[in-house]
């Protein structure tokens, strides 16, 4: 009998996702925390928290690709939404109003 030599392909983030994450790290303190969040059918969101408290995100097809993105970018470290990561965020009032939506205005 022939053996099944099917090899699962490891997820690879796109060049654009890597470039976006690298630029974020470069612009916000040469290091950043990354939290990979599952978004259901939409894929996954990699939330980036810079050393200066700024945050951004990169959308990827799935959690495995998000994890691969974190591993591919120097200066990016995987974290959870623990107290330390949450405390590192610096969210300004303008962004808070934007997140609150039209009813808060």
MODELLER restraints for C-alpha pairs under 7 A, 6 or more apart:
rsr = mdl.restraints
at = mdl.atoms
rsr.add(forms.Gaussian(group=physical.xy_distance, feature=features.Distance(at['CA:11:A'], at['CA:64:A']), mean=6.29, stdev=0.5))
rsr.add(forms.Gaussian(group=physical.xy_distance, feature=features.Distance(at['CA:11:A'], at['CA:65:A']), mean=5.09, stdev=0.5))
rsr.add(forms.Gaussian(group=physical.xy_distance, feature=features.Distance(at['CA:11:A'], at['CA:68:A']), mean=6.78, stdev=0.5))
rsr.add(forms.Gaussian(group=physical.xy_distance, feature=features.Distance(at['CA:12:A'], at['CA:65:A']), mean=5.83, stdev=0.5))
rsr.add(forms.Gaussian(group=physical.xy_distance, feature=features.Distance(at['CA:12:A'], at['CA:68:A']), mean=6.36, stdev=0.5))
rsr.add(forms.Gaussian(group=physical.xy_distance, feature=features.Distance(at['CA:13:A'], at['CA:65:A']), mean=5.59, stdev=0.5))
rsr.add(forms.Gaussian(group=physical.xy_distance, feature=features.Distance(at['CA:13:A'], at['CA:68:A']), mean=6.58, stdev=0.5))
rsr.add(forms.Gaussian(group=physical.xy_distance, feature=features.Distance(at['CA:13:A'], at['CA:69:A']), mean=5.55, stdev=0.5))
rsr.add(forms.Gaussian(group=physical.xy_distance, feature=features.Distance(at['CA:17:A'], at['CA:58:A']), mean=6.48, stdev=0.5))
rsr.add(forms.Gaussian(group=physical.xy_distance, feature=features.Distance(at['CA:18:A'], at['CA:69:A']), mean=6.44, stdev=0.5))
rsr.add(forms.Gaussian(group=physical.xy_distance, feature=features.Distance(at['CA:18:A'], at['CA:73:A']), mean=6.69, stdev=0.5))
rsr.add(forms.Gaussian(group=physical.xy_distance, feature=features.Distance(at['CA:22:A'], at['CA:73:A']), mean=6.18, stdev=0.5))
rsr.add(forms.Gaussian(group=physical.xy_distance, feature=features.Distance(at['CA:25:A'], at['CA:31:A']), mean=5.40, stdev=0.5))
rsr.add(forms.Gaussian(group=physical.xy_distance, feature=features.Distance(at['CA:25:A'], at['CA:32:A']), mean=5.82, stdev=0.5))
rsr.add(forms.Gaussian(group=physical.xy_distance, feature=features.Distance(at['CA:25:A'], at['CA:50:A']), mean=6.55, stdev=0.5))
rsr.add(forms.Gaussian(group=physical.xy_distance, feature=features.Distance(at['CA:25:A'], at['CA:75:A']), mean=6.66, stdev=0.5))
rsr.add(forms.Gaussian(group=physical.xy_distance, feature=features.Distance(at['CA:28:A'], at['CA:50:A']), mean=5.02, stdev=0.5))
rsr.add(forms.Gaussian(group=physical.xy_distance, feature=features.Distance(at['CA:28:A'], at['CA:51:A']), mean=5.98, stdev=0.5))
rsr.add(forms.Gaussian(group=physical.xy_distance, feature=features.Distance(at['CA:28:A'], at['CA:52:A']), mean=5.70, stdev=0.5))
rsr.add(forms.Gaussian(group=physical.xy_distance, feature=features.Distance(at['CA:28:A'], at['CA:54:A']), mean=6.88, stdev=0.5))
rsr.add(forms.Gaussian(group=physical.xy_distance, feature=features.Distance(at['CA:29:A'], at['CA:50:A']), mean=6.29, stdev=0.5))
rsr.add(forms.Gaussian(group=physical.xy_distance, feature=features.Distance(at['CA:29:A'], at['CA:51:A']), mean=5.00, stdev=0.5))
rsr.add(forms.Gaussian(group=physical.xy_distance, feature=features.Distance(at['CA:29:A'], at['CA:52:A']), mean=6.05, stdev=0.5))
rsr.add(forms.Gaussian(group=physical.xy_distance, feature=features.Distance(at['CA:30:A'], at['CA:75:A']), mean=6.18, stdev=0.5))
rsr.add(forms.Gaussian(group=physical.xy_distance, feature=features.Distance(at['CA:31:A'], at['CA:50:A']), mean=6.33, stdev=0.5))
rsr.add(forms.Gaussian(group=physical.xy_distance, feature=features.Distance(at['CA:31:A'], at['CA:51:A']), mean=5.87, stdev=0.5))
rsr.add(forms.Gaussian(group=physical.xy_distance, feature=features.Distance(at['CA:31:A'], at['CA:75:A']), mean=4.40, stdev=0.5))
rsr.add(forms.Gaussian(group=physical.xy_distance, feature=features.Distance(at['CA:31:A'], at['CA:76:A']), mean=5.83, stdev=0.5))
rsr.add(forms.Gaussian(group=physical.xy_distance, feature=features.Distance(at['CA:32:A'], at['CA:48:A']), mean=6.36, stdev=0.5))
rsr.add(forms.Gaussian(group=physical.xy_distance, feature=features.Distance(at['CA:32:A'], at['CA:49:A']), mean=5.35, stdev=0.5))
rsr.add(forms.Gaussian(group=physical.xy_distance, feature=features.Distance(at['CA:32:A'], at['CA:50:A']), mean=4.28, stdev=0.5))
rsr.add(forms.Gaussian(group=physical.xy_distance, feature=features.Distance(at['CA:32:A'], at['CA:51:A']), mean=5.60, stdev=0.5))
rsr.add(forms.Gaussian(group=physical.xy_distance, feature=features.Distance(at['CA:32:A'], at['CA:75:A']), mean=6.22, stdev=0.5))
rsr.add(forms.Gaussian(group=physical.xy_distance, feature=features.Distance(at['CA:32:A'], at['CA:76:A']), mean=4.99, stdev=0.5))
rsr.add(forms.Gaussian(group=physical.xy_distance, feature=features.Distance(at['CA:32:A'], at['CA:77:A']), mean=6.36, stdev=0.5))
rsr.add(forms.Gaussian(group=physical.xy_distance, feature=features.Distance(at['CA:33:A'], at['CA:48:A']), mean=5.68, stdev=0.5))
rsr.add(forms.Gaussian(group=physical.xy_distance, feature=features.Distance(at['CA:33:A'], at['CA:49:A']), mean=5.03, stdev=0.5))
rsr.add(forms.Gaussian(group=physical.xy_distance, feature=features.Distance(at['CA:33:A'], at['CA:50:A']), mean=6.45, stdev=0.5))
rsr.add(forms.Gaussian(group=physical.xy_distance, feature=features.Distance(at['CA:33:A'], at['CA:76:A']), mean=5.75, stdev=0.5))
rsr.add(forms.Gaussian(group=physical.xy_distance, feature=features.Distance(at['CA:33:A'], at['CA:77:A']), mean=4.96, stdev=0.5))
rsr.add(forms.Gaussian(group=physical.xy_distance, feature=features.Distance(at['CA:33:A'], at['CA:78:A']), mean=5.98, stdev=0.5))
rsr.add(forms.Gaussian(group=physical.xy_distance, feature=features.Distance(at['CA:33:A'], at['CA:79:A']), mean=6.10, stdev=0.5))
rsr.add(forms.Gaussian(group=physical.xy_distance, feature=features.Distance(at['CA:34:A'], at['CA:46:A']), mean=6.17, stdev=0.5))
rsr.add(forms.Gaussian(group=physical.xy_distance, feature=features.Distance(at['CA:34:A'], at['CA:47:A']), mean=5.49, stdev=0.5))
rsr.add(forms.Gaussian(group=physical.xy_distance, feature=features.Distance(at['CA:34:A'], at['CA:48:A']), mean=4.69, stdev=0.5))
rsr.add(forms.Gaussian(group=physical.xy_distance, feature=features.Distance(at['CA:34:A'], at['CA:49:A']), mean=6.41, stdev=0.5))
rsr.add(forms.Gaussian(group=physical.xy_distance, feature=features.Distance(at['CA:34:A'], at['CA:70:A']), mean=6.78, stdev=0.5))
rsr.add(forms.Gaussian(group=physical.xy_distance, feature=features.Distance(at['CA:34:A'], at['CA:76:A']), mean=6.40, stdev=0.5))
rsr.add(forms.Gaussian(group=physical.xy_distance, feature=features.Distance(at['CA:34:A'], at['CA:77:A']), mean=5.80, stdev=0.5))
rsr.add(forms.Gaussian(group=physical.xy_distance, feature=features.Distance(at['CA:34:A'], at['CA:78:A']), mean=4.89, stdev=0.5))
rsr.add(forms.Gaussian(group=physical.xy_distance, feature=features.Distance(at['CA:34:A'], at['CA:79:A']), mean=5.70, stdev=0.5))
rsr.add(forms.Gaussian(group=physical.xy_distance, feature=features.Distance(at['CA:35:A'], at['CA:46:A']), mean=5.54, stdev=0.5))
rsr.add(forms.Gaussian(group=physical.xy_distance, feature=features.Distance(at['CA:35:A'], at['CA:47:A']), mean=5.12, stdev=0.5))
rsr.add(forms.Gaussian(group=physical.xy_distance, feature=features.Distance(at['CA:35:A'], at['CA:48:A']), mean=6.73, stdev=0.5))
rsr.add(forms.Gaussian(group=physical.xy_distance, feature=features.Distance(at['CA:35:A'], at['CA:78:A']), mean=6.07, stdev=0.5))
rsr.add(forms.Gaussian(group=physical.xy_distance, feature=features.Distance(at['CA:35:A'], at['CA:79:A']), mean=5.31, stdev=0.5))
rsr.add(forms.Gaussian(group=physical.xy_distance, feature=features.Distance(at['CA:35:A'], at['CA:80:A']), mean=5.53, stdev=0.5))
rsr.add(forms.Gaussian(group=physical.xy_distance, feature=features.Distance(at['CA:35:A'], at['CA:81:A']), mean=6.97, stdev=0.5))
rsr.add(forms.Gaussian(group=physical.xy_distance, feature=features.Distance(at['CA:36:A'], at['CA:44:A']), mean=6.71, stdev=0.5))
rsr.add(forms.Gaussian(group=physical.xy_distance, feature=features.Distance(at['CA:36:A'], at['CA:45:A']), mean=5.77, stdev=0.5))
rsr.add(forms.Gaussian(group=physical.xy_distance, feature=features.Distance(at['CA:36:A'], at['CA:46:A']), mean=4.43, stdev=0.5))
rsr.add(forms.Gaussian(group=physical.xy_distance, feature=features.Distance(at['CA:36:A'], at['CA:47:A']), mean=6.38, stdev=0.5))
rsr.add(forms.Gaussian(group=physical.xy_distance, feature=features.Distance(at['CA:36:A'], at['CA:63:A']), mean=6.53, stdev=0.5))
rsr.add(forms.Gaussian(group=physical.xy_distance, feature=features.Distance(at['CA:36:A'], at['CA:66:A']), mean=5.99, stdev=0.5))
rsr.add(forms.Gaussian(group=physical.xy_distance, feature=features.Distance(at['CA:36:A'], at['CA:67:A']), mean=6.83, stdev=0.5))
rsr.add(forms.Gaussian(group=physical.xy_distance, feature=features.Distance(at['CA:37:A'], at['CA:44:A']), mean=5.44, stdev=0.5))
rsr.add(forms.Gaussian(group=physical.xy_distance, feature=features.Distance(at['CA:37:A'], at['CA:45:A']), mean=5.12, stdev=0.5))
rsr.add(forms.Gaussian(group=physical.xy_distance, feature=features.Distance(at['CA:37:A'], at['CA:46:A']), mean=6.26, stdev=0.5))
rsr.add(forms.Gaussian(group=physical.xy_distance, feature=features.Distance(at['CA:38:A'], at['CA:44:A']), mean=4.48, stdev=0.5))
rsr.add(forms.Gaussian(group=physical.xy_distance, feature=features.Distance(at['CA:38:A'], at['CA:45:A']), mean=6.54, stdev=0.5))
rsr.add(forms.Gaussian(group=physical.xy_distance, feature=features.Distance(at['CA:38:A'], at['CA:63:A']), mean=6.01, stdev=0.5))
rsr.add(forms.Gaussian(group=physical.xy_distance, feature=features.Distance(at['CA:39:A'], at['CA:45:A']), mean=6.78, stdev=0.5))
rsr.add(forms.Gaussian(group=physical.xy_distance, feature=features.Distance(at['CA:43:A'], at['CA:60:A']), mean=5.94, stdev=0.5))
rsr.add(forms.Gaussian(group=physical.xy_distance, feature=features.Distance(at['CA:43:A'], at['CA:61:A']), mean=4.33, stdev=0.5))
rsr.add(forms.Gaussian(group=physical.xy_distance, feature=features.Distance(at['CA:43:A'], at['CA:62:A']), mean=4.40, stdev=0.5))
rsr.add(forms.Gaussian(group=physical.xy_distance, feature=features.Distance(at['CA:44:A'], at['CA:59:A']), mean=5.88, stdev=0.5))
rsr.add(forms.Gaussian(group=physical.xy_distance, feature=features.Distance(at['CA:44:A'], at['CA:60:A']), mean=5.33, stdev=0.5))
rsr.add(forms.Gaussian(group=physical.xy_distance, feature=features.Distance(at['CA:44:A'], at['CA:61:A']), mean=6.01, stdev=0.5))
rsr.add(forms.Gaussian(group=physical.xy_distance, feature=features.Distance(at['CA:44:A'], at['CA:62:A']), mean=4.87, stdev=0.5))
rsr.add(forms.Gaussian(group=physical.xy_distance, feature=features.Distance(at['CA:44:A'], at['CA:63:A']), mean=5.36, stdev=0.5))
rsr.add(forms.Gaussian(group=physical.xy_distance, feature=features.Distance(at['CA:44:A'], at['CA:66:A']), mean=6.70, stdev=0.5))
rsr.add(forms.Gaussian(group=physical.xy_distance, feature=features.Distance(at['CA:45:A'], at['CA:57:A']), mean=6.51, stdev=0.5))
rsr.add(forms.Gaussian(group=physical.xy_distance, feature=features.Distance(at['CA:45:A'], at['CA:58:A']), mean=5.81, stdev=0.5))
rsr.add(forms.Gaussian(group=physical.xy_distance, feature=features.Distance(at['CA:45:A'], at['CA:59:A']), mean=4.60, stdev=0.5))
rsr.add(forms.Gaussian(group=physical.xy_distance, feature=features.Distance(at['CA:45:A'], at['CA:60:A']), mean=6.24, stdev=0.5))
rsr.add(forms.Gaussian(group=physical.xy_distance, feature=features.Distance(at['CA:46:A'], at['CA:57:A']), mean=5.40, stdev=0.5))
rsr.add(forms.Gaussian(group=physical.xy_distance, feature=features.Distance(at['CA:46:A'], at['CA:58:A']), mean=5.15, stdev=0.5))
rsr.add(forms.Gaussian(group=physical.xy_distance, feature=features.Distance(at['CA:46:A'], at['CA:59:A']), mean=6.26, stdev=0.5))
rsr.add(forms.Gaussian(group=physical.xy_distance, feature=features.Distance(at['CA:46:A'], at['CA:66:A']), mean=6.04, stdev=0.5))
rsr.add(forms.Gaussian(group=physical.xy_distance, feature=features.Distance(at['CA:47:A'], at['CA:56:A']), mean=5.91, stdev=0.5))
rsr.add(forms.Gaussian(group=physical.xy_distance, feature=features.Distance(at['CA:47:A'], at['CA:57:A']), mean=4.40, stdev=0.5))
rsr.add(forms.Gaussian(group=physical.xy_distance, feature=features.Distance(at['CA:47:A'], at['CA:58:A']), mean=6.68, stdev=0.5))
rsr.add(forms.Gaussian(group=physical.xy_distance, feature=features.Distance(at['CA:48:A'], at['CA:55:A']), mean=5.32, stdev=0.5))
rsr.add(forms.Gaussian(group=physical.xy_distance, feature=features.Distance(at['CA:48:A'], at['CA:56:A']), mean=5.12, stdev=0.5))
rsr.add(forms.Gaussian(group=physical.xy_distance, feature=features.Distance(at['CA:48:A'], at['CA:57:A']), mean=5.50, stdev=0.5))
rsr.add(forms.Gaussian(group=physical.xy_distance, feature=features.Distance(at['CA:49:A'], at['CA:55:A']), mean=4.47, stdev=0.5))
rsr.add(forms.Gaussian(group=physical.xy_distance, feature=features.Distance(at['CA:49:A'], at['CA:56:A']), mean=6.78, stdev=0.5))
rsr.add(forms.Gaussian(group=physical.xy_distance, feature=features.Distance(at['CA:49:A'], at['CA:89:A']), mean=6.49, stdev=0.5))
rsr.add(forms.Gaussian(group=physical.xy_distance, feature=features.Distance(at['CA:53:A'], at['CA:88:A']), mean=5.37, stdev=0.5))
rsr.add(forms.Gaussian(group=physical.xy_distance, feature=features.Distance(at['CA:53:A'], at['CA:89:A']), mean=4.51, stdev=0.5))
rsr.add(forms.Gaussian(group=physical.xy_distance, feature=features.Distance(at['CA:53:A'], at['CA:90:A']), mean=4.68, stdev=0.5))
rsr.add(forms.Gaussian(group=physical.xy_distance, feature=features.Distance(at['CA:54:A'], at['CA:89:A']), mean=6.34, stdev=0.5))
rsr.add(forms.Gaussian(group=physical.xy_distance, feature=features.Distance(at['CA:54:A'], at['CA:90:A']), mean=6.02, stdev=0.5))
rsr.add(forms.Gaussian(group=physical.xy_distance, feature=features.Distance(at['CA:55:A'], at['CA:89:A']), mean=6.91, stdev=0.5))
rsr.add(forms.Gaussian(group=physical.xy_distance, feature=features.Distance(at['CA:60:A'], at['CA:66:A']), mean=6.06, stdev=0.5))
rsr.add(forms.Gaussian(group=physical.xy_distance, feature=features.Distance(at['CA:70:A'], at['CA:76:A']), mean=5.85, stdev=0.5))
rsr.add(forms.Gaussian(group=physical.xy_distance, feature=features.Distance(at['CA:70:A'], at['CA:77:A']), mean=6.57, stdev=0.5))
rsr.add(forms.Gaussian(group=physical.xy_distance, feature=features.Distance(at['CA:70:A'], at['CA:78:A']), mean=6.44, stdev=0.5))
rsr.add(forms.Gaussian(group=physical.xy_distance, feature=features.Distance(at['CA:97:A'], at['CA:104:A']), mean=6.80, stdev=0.5))
